[in-house]
Amino acid sequence: MRQRVAIVTDSTASIPLDVADQLGISIVQLELKVGDEYNDERRVPHAQLAQAMRQGTPVATGEPPPPAFFWNYSDAVAAGAEAIISVHISEGLSRTCDSARIAAAEIGIPVYVVDSRLVGLSLGFSVIAAAEAAASGATPQGVMSVLDRRLRTTMQLLYVDTLEYLQRGGRIGRAQAFLGQALSIKPVLALKEGVIDQHAKAIGAERAFKKAVSTAVERAGNNPVDVGVEHFEFADRAKQVLDELRSQLPQVRRATVEETSAILGAHAGPGALGVTISPA
């Protein structure tokens, strides 16, 4: 059966490639500059990026150019799609939606560009839910309804081993970064209104992880949820956090540990870990 609605997202969604292939999700790559070299982020190994960051090599991120979206949208039109829903990283963190809108204006079918106000697996789970609705034959309005509900109810928390890299990228101020480093404060951050904000503070990493887990469990309640833990060079801890969440949550529908996108790693730094709770 021909799918009426095509789903497009970007590489910060951390969607496993096999899942994207199965559901027909098209993924547009953000760009990463390490030193003097530009690349699609998927071409930059995490270990190489982490080493460059620790060595102080300049790292910068950039949105995909409009042609990257245009060709993805054109492929969807050629495959017979009647509409395209293009869901992306928060506009508070990236200009990706701007590039998507420029390309959408050149396409002959409706293209709905959605600012998710999220990033990482919180974006990814929402996109997967939309793609599942599209694959079931839902109308564009039906898919948008599913997507909107997921985006509104999903929570994402972020732990960073040091505030240095967020400060370098302009995500927090110098005074806040210095305070955290000087006092060994490990903040639990959250996406609020599309930007990174402080959710809680803890002295030391162990207390920060416990706070992230307890917050996620409280948010989930007794509802069925998708649970994701993503990390940048922190695989063992990510698995431990997911195991702890699964042991405390009564209804886990989908649970996964993923490497975060290199783009998110470039901002959060080595040792970063994200927790997503997405009501199913």
Solvent accessible surface area in square Angstrom, and as a share of the most:
residue,aa,sasa,rsa
1,M,196,0.87
2,R,131,0.48
3,Q,56,0.25
4,R,87,0.32
5,V,0,0.00
6,A,18,0.14
7,I,2,0.01
8,V,2,0.01
9,T,0,0.00
10,D,0,0.00
11,S,15,0.10
12,T,0,0.00
13,A,1,0.00
14,S,15,0.10
15,I,12,0.06
16,P,35,0.22
17,L,134,0.66
18,D,100,0.52
19,V,39,0.23
20,A,4,0.03
21,D,116,0.60
22,Q,150,0.67
23,L,28,0.14
24,G,51,0.49
25,I,12,0.06
26,S,35,0.23
27,I,40,0.21
28,V,3,0.02
29,Q,27,0.12
30,L,3,0.02
31,E,55,0.25
32,L,1,0.00
33,K,59,0.25
34,V,24,0.14
35,G,20,0.19
36,D,139,0.72
37,E,105,0.47
38,Y,142,0.54
39,N,42,0.22
40,D,45,0.23
41,E,7,0.03
42,R,161,0.59
43,R,148,0.54
44,V,10,0.06
45,P,74,0.47
46,H,28,0.12
47,A,67,0.52
48,Q,90,0.40
49,L,0,0.00
50,A,0,0.00
51,Q,103,0.46
52,A,10,0.08
53,M,4,0.02
54,R,150,0.55
55,Q,126,0.56
56,G,43,0.41
57,T,38,0.22
58,P,101,0.63
59,V,42,0.24
60,A,52,0.40
61,T,47,0.27
62,G,25,0.24
63,E,46,0.21
64,P,0,0.00
65,P,61,0.38
66,P,39,0.24
67,P,77,0.48
68,A,32,0.25
69,F,0,0.00
70,F,64,0.27
71,W,163,0.57
72,N,36,0.19
73,Y,0,0.00
74,S,28,0.18
75,D,97,0.50
76,A,13,0.10
77,V,61,0.35
78,A,92,0.71
79,A,79,0.62
80,G,27,0.26
81,A,11,0.09
82,E,75,0.33
83,A,2,0.02
84,I,0,0.00
85,I,0,0.00
86,S,0,0.00
87,V,0,0.00
88,H,0,0.00
89,I,4,0.02
90,S,0,0.00
91,E,70,0.31
92,G,46,0.45
93,L,27,0.14
94,S,19,0.13
95,R,155,0.57
96,T,0,0.00
97,C,0,0.00
98,D,63,0.33
99,S,8,0.05
100,A,0,0.00
101,R,99,0.36
102,I,105,0.53
103,A,3,0.02
104,A,18,0.14
105,A,85,0.66
106,E,124,0.56
107,I,23,0.11
108,G,81,0.77
109,I,35,0.18
110,P,74,0.46
111,V,27,0.16
112,Y,77,0.29
113,V,30,0.17
114,V,23,0.13
115,D,37,0.19
116,S,4,0.03
117,R,109,0.40
118,L,13,0.06
119,V,8,0.05
120,G,0,0.00
121,L,2,0.01
122,S,0,0.00
123,L,0,0.00
124,G,0,0.00
125,F,2,0.01
126,S,0,0.00
127,V,0,0.00
128,I,6,0.03
129,A,8,0.06
130,A,0,0.00
131,A,0,0.00
132,E,61,0.27
133,A,14,0.11
134,A,1,0.01
135,A,48,0.37
136,S,87,0.56
137,G,27,0.26
138,A,26,0.20
139,T,55,0.32
140,P,18,0.11
141,Q,124,0.55
142,G,27,0.26
143,V,0,0.00
144,M,60,0.27
145,S,61,0.39
146,V,36,0.21
147,L,2,0.01
148,D,69,0.36
149,R,122,0.45
150,R,16,0.06
151,L,27,0.13
152,R,155,0.57
153,T,41,0.24
154,T,10,0.06
155,M,34,0.15
156,Q,10,0.04
157,L,2,0.01
158,L,29,0.15
159,Y,5,0.02
160,V,0,0.00
161,D,66,0.34
162,T,37,0.21
163,L,8,0.04
164,E,57,0.26
165,Y,18,0.07
166,L,1,0.01
167,Q,35,0.15
168,R,124,0.45
169,G,32,0.31
170,G,61,0.59
171,R,70,0.25
172,I,26,0.13
173,G,44,0.43
174,R,187,0.68
175,A,82,0.63
176,Q,70,0.31
177,A,6,0.04
178,F,145,0.60
179,L,82,0.41
180,G,7,0.07
181,Q,91,0.40
182,A,61,0.47
183,L,98,0.49
184,S,65,0.42
185,I,24,0.12
186,K,39,0.16
187,P,4,0.02
188,V,1,0.00
189,L,2,0.01
190,A,5,0.04
191,L,26,0.13
192,K,80,0.34
193,E,139,0.62
194,G,3,0.03
195,V,67,0.38
196,I,32,0.16
197,D,67,0.35
198,Q,62,0.27
199,H,62,0.28
200,A,18,0.14
201,K,112,0.47
202,A,12,0.09
203,I,100,0.51
204,G,25,0.24
205,A,32,0.25
206,E,93,0.42
207,R,153,0.56
208,A,1,0.01
209,F,10,0.04
210,K,144,0.61
211,K,83,0.35
212,A,6,0.05
213,V,9,0.05
214,S,57,0.37
215,T,14,0.08
216,A,0,0.00
217,V,33,0.19
218,E,145,0.65
219,R,96,0.35
220,A,2,0.01
221,G,34,0.33
222,N,119,0.61
223,N,83,0.43
224,P,58,0.37
225,V,1,0.00
226,D,0,0.00
227,V,0,0.00
228,G,0,0.00
229,V,0,0.00
230,E,5,0.02
231,H,12,0.05
232,F,0,0.00
233,E,71,0.32
234,F,58,0.24
235,A,54,0.42
236,D,115,0.60
237,R,52,0.19
238,A,0,0.00
239,K,121,0.51
240,Q,100,0.45
241,V,7,0.04
242,L,14,0.07
243,D,68,0.35
244,E,77,0.34
245,L,0,0.00
246,R,137,0.50
247,S,87,0.56
248,Q,83,0.37
249,L,12,0.06
250,P,83,0.52
251,Q,87,0.39
252,V,43,0.25
253,R,124,0.45
254,R,70,0.25
255,A,31,0.24
256,T,27,0.16
257,V,51,0.29
258,E,37,0.17
259,E,102,0.46
260,T,10,0.06
261,S,10,0.07
262,A,3,0.02
263,I,4,0.02
264,L,27,0.14
265,G,0,0.00
266,A,12,0.09
267,H,36,0.16
268,A,7,0.05
269,G,0,0.00
270,P,11,0.07
271,G,11,0.11
272,A,5,0.04
273,L,4,0.02
274,G,3,0.03
275,V,3,0.02
276,T,0,0.00
277,I,1,0.00
278,S,0,0.00
279,P,33,0.21
280,A,57,0.44
